[in-house]
Amino acid sequence: MLSYRMMRSELTGSKEALGKFQFVTISSRVEFEDVGRVVKIAHYYSRAVKAGINLALKGVPLNDAVKELYRIIPYAFYAETAYKQALALIKNGGNKIEIRRRWIACKGSKADRGNRGIKFHVLEDHVEVKVKDPWGRWIVGRAYFGRKYLPLLRELEELAGKGEEGYGAVISFKEKPMIHLQIPLWLYLKHFSVKKPIGYGLIAGFDLNSDRLNVVVIDRDGRIVTTRTYWYPEVTRPGFPREKGKALRLNALSNALKFLSRIGVDYVVFEDLFLVKGRRRFTKSKSGNRRISRFAKRQLLTHGVIKSLRLGFNVILANPKGTTNSKEHEKVMKERGFDRHTASAYLIALRGLETNSIKGVRSN
């Protein structure tokens, strides 16, 4: 297990997990002076990603792949990002990947003064966005992140100008053009974290599910302090709006964290889903399969980790092996009288207790 201290909180987890929490993405609509040219770039960028998938399946080295993709989108930074995204798509989804949407992405780098292909400049009430056109001059747009984000973006712009930070950027076209900026997590927490009162050293284990959120709180001796279940069963009904379902899950997570702060919890423990390999397992139940396919568990986990760090909790990502289906899990259900989800939350809390960040610390 590795740990990173970020402002007032600490994040502990596997190397794979910590690599996923280096940045926080913030988004805004963006109005371009010539949206047609931006759409053209997105068309060719998406083609480059699709071609990159074929190259990646053949094991083509990065430099050779970039040269090949440069023929599709003649800007090296777009071509390199497209190939790296193709590699990531294969890693996450296997060899059957369909590219149905259009977007533009450009990796960030300190050496490139933030980002070579998609830049921003903070003005008084909005953010100027510039997108590099491989076949012409820069395309200018106006983004509206909201005033609360302007100090954060202003500092990131300053750091990028000094060569001290980079940021990734994406332009998407789901409905209206949107810009998504990857903000370094430490900088995001500097601007948005709150000071949490020191608690009693309690540990809370979370079990995230499609229709409920289970929480079990233990002390440093492993004794159960309290349990909670936050229900949102309506989100699994046929036709229930996806975005509304997401909002209900996030609201339940926020309410749980507020409760934990009140009772003196200092550590929250989630499953380290980045250690889990393979695809989702479907069942014979149609309703169960619908819940599985519509439930973005990693997305909820990411929100939970960032929200917890913002609120001043120490976050632990524990190996989930054996916390759902195991003899130990069955034993906990039988001896404690827990349902399977509460039993999972309890075992996850115990896994957190075993980590170096808590181990050996005396009880209050």
CORBELNOR-V752180 format. One record per residue. N is the residue number from 1. RES is the residue in three letters. PHI is phi in whole degrees, -180 to 180 (999 if undefined). D_LAST is the distance of its C-alpha to the last C-alpha in whole Angstrom. Layout:
BEGIN
n={N | N}
res={RES | RES}
phi={PHI | PHI}
d_last={D_LAST | D_LAST}
END
This chain:
BEGIN
n={1 | 2 | 3 | 4 | 5 | 6 | 7 | 8 | 9 | 10 | 11 | 12 | 13 | 14 | 15 | 16 | 17 | 18 | 19 | 20 | 21 | 22 | 23 | 24 | 25 | 26 | 27 | 28 | 29 | 30 | 31 | 32 | 33 | 34 | 35 | 36 | 37 | 38 | 39 | 40 | 41 | 42 | 43 | 44 | 45 | 46 | 47 | 48 | 49 | 50 | 51 | 52 | 53 | 54 | 55 | 56 | 57 | 58 | 59 | 60 | 61 | 62 | 63 | 64 | 65 | 66 | 67 | 68 | 69 | 70 | 71 | 72 | 73 | 74 | 75 | 76 | 77 | 78 | 79 | 80 | 81 | 82 | 83 | 84 | 85 | 86 | 87 | 88 | 89 | 90 | 91 | 92 | 93 | 94 | 95 | 96 | 97 | 98 | 99 | 100 | 101 | 102 | 103 | 104 | 105 | 106 | 107 | 108 | 109 | 110 | 111 | 112 | 113 | 114 | 115 | 116 | 117 | 118 | 119 | 120 | 121 | 122 | 123 | 124 | 125 | 126 | 127 | 128 | 129 | 130 | 131 | 132 | 133 | 134 | 135 | 136 | 137 | 138 | 139 | 140 | 141 | 142 | 143 | 144 | 145 | 146 | 147 | 148 | 149 | 150 | 151 | 152 | 153 | 154 | 155 | 156 | 157 | 158 | 159 | 160 | 161 | 162 | 163 | 164 | 165 | 166 | 167 | 168 | 169 | 170 | 171 | 172 | 173 | 174 | 175 | 176 | 177 | 178 | 179 | 180 | 181 | 182 | 183 | 184 | 185 | 186 | 187 | 188 | 189 | 190 | 191 | 192 | 193 | 194 | 195 | 196 | 197 | 198 | 199 | 200 | 201 | 202 | 203 | 204 | 205 | 206 | 207 | 208 | 209 | 210 | 211 | 212 | 213 | 214 | 215 | 216 | 217 | 218 | 219 | 220 | 221 | 222 | 223 | 224 | 225 | 226 | 227 | 228 | 229 | 230 | 231 | 232 | 233 | 234 | 235 | 236 | 237 | 238 | 239 | 240 | 241 | 242 | 243 | 244 | 245 | 246 | 247 | 248 | 249 | 250 | 251 | 252 | 253 | 254 | 255 | 256 | 257 | 258 | 259 | 260 | 261 | 262 | 263 | 264 | 265 | 266 | 267 | 268 | 269 | 270 | 271 | 272 | 273 | 274 | 275 | 276 | 277 | 278 | 279 | 280 | 281 | 282 | 283 | 284 | 285 | 286 | 287 | 288 | 289 | 290 | 291 | 292 | 293 | 294 | 295 | 296 | 297 | 298 | 299 | 300 | 301 | 302 | 303 | 304 | 305 | 306 | 307 | 308 | 309 | 310 | 311 | 312 | 313 | 314 | 315 | 316 | 317 | 318 | 319 | 320 | 321 | 322 | 323 | 324 | 325 | 326 | 327 | 328 | 329 | 330 | 331 | 332 | 333 | 334 | 335 | 336 | 337 | 338 | 339 | 340 | 341 | 342 | 343 | 344 | 345 | 346 | 347 | 348 | 349 | 350 | 351 | 352 | 353 | 354 | 355 | 356 | 357 | 358 | 359 | 360 | 361 | 362 | 363 | 364}
res={MET | LEU | SER | TYR | ARG | MET | MET | ARG | SER | GLU | LEU | THR | GLY | SER | LYS | GLU | ALA | LEU | GLY | LYS | PHE | GLN | PHE | VAL | THR | ILE | SER | SER | ARG | VAL | GLU | PHE | GLU | ASP | VAL | GLY | ARG | VAL | VAL | LYS | ILE | ALA | HIS | TYR | TYR | SER | ARG | ALA | VAL | LYS | ALA | GLY | ILE | ASN | LEU | ALA | LEU | LYS | GLY | VAL | PRO | LEU | ASN | ASP | ALA | VAL | LYS | GLU | LEU | TYR | ARG | ILE | ILE | PRO | TYR | ALA | PHE | TYR | ALA | GLU | THR | ALA | TYR | LYS | GLN | ALA | LEU | ALA | LEU | ILE | LYS | ASN | GLY | GLY | ASN | LYS | ILE | GLU | ILE | ARG | ARG | ARG | TRP | ILE | ALA | CYS | LYS | GLY | SER | LYS | ALA | ASP | ARG | GLY | ASN | ARG | GLY | ILE | LYS | PHE | HIS | VAL | LEU | GLU | ASP | HIS | VAL | GLU | VAL | LYS | VAL | LYS | ASP | PRO | TRP | GLY | ARG | TRP | ILE | VAL | GLY | ARG | ALA | TYR | PHE | GLY | ARG | LYS | TYR | LEU | PRO | LEU | LEU | ARG | GLU | LEU | GLU | GLU | LEU | ALA | GLY | LYS | GLY | GLU | GLU | GLY | TYR | GLY | ALA | VAL | ILE | SER | PHE | LYS | GLU | LYS | PRO | MET | ILE | HIS | LEU | GLN | ILE | PRO | LEU | TRP | LEU | TYR | LEU | LYS | HIS | PHE | SER | VAL | LYS | LYS | PRO | ILE | GLY | TYR | GLY | LEU | ILE | ALA | GLY | PHE | ASP | LEU | ASN | SER | ASP | ARG | LEU | ASN | VAL | VAL | VAL | ILE | ASP | ARG | ASP | GLY | ARG | ILE | VAL | THR | THR | ARG | THR | TYR | TRP | TYR | PRO | GLU | VAL | THR | ARG | PRO | GLY | PHE | PRO | ARG | GLU | LYS | GLY | LYS | ALA | LEU | ARG | LEU | ASN | ALA | LEU | SER | ASN | ALA | LEU | LYS | PHE | LEU | SER | ARG | ILE | GLY | VAL | ASP | TYR | VAL | VAL | PHE | GLU | ASP | LEU | PHE | LEU | VAL | LYS | GLY | ARG | ARG | ARG | PHE | THR | LYS | SER | LYS | SER | GLY | ASN | ARG | ARG | ILE | SER | ARG | PHE | ALA | LYS | ARG | GLN | LEU | LEU | THR | HIS | GLY | VAL | ILE | LYS | SER | LEU | ARG | LEU | GLY | PHE | ASN | VAL | ILE | LEU | ALA | ASN | PRO | LYS | GLY | THR | THR | ASN | SER | LYS | GLU | HIS | GLU | LYS | VAL | MET | LYS | GLU | ARG | GLY | PHE | ASP | ARG | HIS | THR | ALA | SER | ALA | TYR | LEU | ILE | ALA | LEU | ARG | GLY | LEU | GLU | THR | ASN | SER | ILE | LYS | GLY | VAL | ARG | SER | ASN}
phi={999 | -116 | -132 | -123 | -91 | -129 | 57 | -94 | -118 | -129 | -114 | -120 | -180 | -72 | -59 | -62 | -70 | -62 | -66 | -85 | -118 | -90 | -137 | -120 | -95 | -117 | -131 | -157 | -69 | -140 | -108 | -97 | -65 | -137 | -66 | -61 | -68 | -67 | -62 | -62 | -61 | -62 | -60 | -75 | -65 | -63 | -63 | -65 | -64 | -62 | -67 | -63 | -62 | -63 | -68 | -65 | -64 | -89 | 76 | -69 | -61 | -55 | -61 | -68 | -67 | -61 | -61 | -69 | -73 | -61 | -69 | -89 | -130 | -76 | -148 | -59 | -71 | -68 | -62 | -66 | -64 | -60 | -70 | -66 | -69 | -62 | -62 | -67 | -63 | -67 | -63 | -88 | -125 | 82 | -98 | -114 | -117 | -110 | -101 | -109 | -117 | -116 | -162 | -127 | -138 | -144 | -66 | -102 | -162 | -60 | -66 | -102 | 53 | 102 | -163 | -83 | -100 | -131 | -117 | -140 | -141 | -81 | -110 | -64 | -129 | -154 | -122 | -80 | -116 | -128 | -116 | -73 | -96 | -60 | -110 | -170 | -87 | -62 | -106 | -102 | -144 | -123 | -111 | -127 | -77 | 104 | -61 | -65 | -91 | -63 | -61 | -61 | -67 | -64 | -69 | -63 | -61 | -66 | -65 | -65 | -62 | -88 | 76 | -101 | -146 | -121 | -149 | -81 | -146 | -136 | -112 | -118 | -139 | -63 | -125 | -104 | -59 | -129 | -114 | -125 | -110 | -92 | -95 | -53 | -59 | -62 | -73 | -60 | -68 | -58 | -91 | -125 | -79 | -117 | -84 | -96 | -61 | -65 | -93 | -107 | 75 | -76 | -122 | -117 | -99 | -111 | -123 | -91 | -136 | -66 | -121 | -162 | -124 | -108 | -132 | -127 | -107 | -127 | -96 | -73 | -97 | 83 | -79 | -75 | -95 | -164 | -131 | -144 | -128 | -110 | -98 | -151 | -66 | -63 | -69 | -93 | -74 | -58 | 84 | -68 | -57 | -60 | -66 | -67 | -64 | -61 | -63 | -66 | -65 | -67 | -66 | -63 | -64 | -63 | -63 | -64 | -66 | -63 | -62 | -64 | -65 | -68 | -95 | 96 | -78 | -112 | -124 | -117 | -123 | -117 | -67 | -84 | -67 | -78 | -92 | -87 | -100 | 94 | -95 | -64 | -97 | -94 | -117 | -82 | -88 | -64 | -67 | -65 | -64 | -63 | -62 | -65 | -69 | -94 | -101 | -89 | -67 | -65 | -64 | -66 | -62 | -59 | -62 | -63 | -65 | -65 | -61 | -64 | -64 | -61 | -85 | 91 | -80 | -85 | -112 | -122 | -105 | -100 | -61 | -83 | -58 | 87 | -90 | -119 | -130 | -167 | -63 | -63 | -64 | -62 | -64 | -64 | -61 | -70 | -78 | -95 | 74 | -86 | -74 | -64 | -76 | -66 | -62 | -63 | -61 | -64 | -66 | -65 | -61 | -63 | -62 | -64 | -62 | -82 | -76 | -64 | -71 | -115 | -56 | 87 | -84 | -72 | -68 | -73}
d_last={25 | 25 | 23 | 24 | 22 | 24 | 23 | 20 | 19 | 19 | 22 | 22 | 25 | 28 | 31 | 33 | 30 | 29 | 33 | 33 | 31 | 32 | 34 | 34 | 37 | 39 | 42 | 45 | 48 | 51 | 55 | 57 | 60 | 62 | 60 | 62 | 62 | 58 | 59 | 61 | 59 | 56 | 59 | 60 | 56 | 56 | 59 | 57 | 54 | 56 | 58 | 55 | 54 | 57 | 57 | 54 | 55 | 57 | 55 | 57 | 55 | 53 | 56 | 59 | 57 | 57 | 60 | 61 | 59 | 61 | 64 | 62 | 60 | 62 | 58 | 56 | 53 | 54 | 55 | 52 | 50 | 52 | 52 | 48 | 47 | 50 | 48 | 45 | 47 | 48 | 45 | 43 | 46 | 49 | 52 | 53 | 52 | 54 | 54 | 55 | 54 | 54 | 52 | 52 | 49 | 49 | 46 | 44 | 44 | 44 | 47 | 49 | 47 | 45 | 48 | 51 | 52 | 50 | 50 | 48 | 49 | 47 | 49 | 49 | 48 | 48 | 48 | 51 | 51 | 54 | 54 | 57 | 60 | 61 | 65 | 64 | 63 | 59 | 59 | 57 | 55 | 52 | 49 | 47 | 43 | 42 | 42 | 38 | 38 | 41 | 39 | 37 | 40 | 42 | 39 | 40 | 43 | 43 | 41 | 44 | 46 | 45 | 45 | 41 | 40 | 42 | 41 | 43 | 45 | 47 | 50 | 50 | 52 | 51 | 53 | 53 | 52 | 48 | 47 | 43 | 42 | 39 | 37 | 34 | 31 | 29 | 32 | 31 | 28 | 29 | 31 | 29 | 25 | 23 | 20 | 17 | 15 | 11 | 9 | 6 | 7 | 10 | 13 | 16 | 20 | 23 | 26 | 29 | 32 | 36 | 35 | 32 | 28 | 26 | 22 | 19 | 16 | 13 | 10 | 9 | 11 | 14 | 14 | 16 | 15 | 18 | 21 | 23 | 27 | 29 | 32 | 35 | 38 | 41 | 40 | 42 | 45 | 48 | 49 | 46 | 46 | 43 | 42 | 41 | 39 | 37 | 37 | 35 | 33 | 32 | 31 | 29 | 27 | 26 | 26 | 23 | 21 | 21 | 20 | 17 | 16 | 17 | 14 | 11 | 12 | 12 | 14 | 17 | 20 | 23 | 26 | 28 | 31 | 33 | 33 | 35 | 38 | 41 | 43 | 41 | 42 | 45 | 45 | 49 | 47 | 49 | 46 | 43 | 45 | 45 | 42 | 41 | 43 | 42 | 39 | 37 | 34 | 34 | 34 | 32 | 29 | 30 | 30 | 26 | 25 | 27 | 26 | 22 | 22 | 24 | 21 | 19 | 17 | 17 | 19 | 20 | 23 | 24 | 27 | 28 | 30 | 30 | 28 | 31 | 34 | 33 | 33 | 29 | 29 | 32 | 30 | 27 | 29 | 31 | 28 | 26 | 29 | 28 | 30 | 31 | 29 | 26 | 26 | 26 | 23 | 21 | 22 | 22 | 18 | 18 | 20 | 18 | 15 | 18 | 18 | 18 | 16 | 13 | 14 | 12 | 9 | 7 | 4 | 0}
END
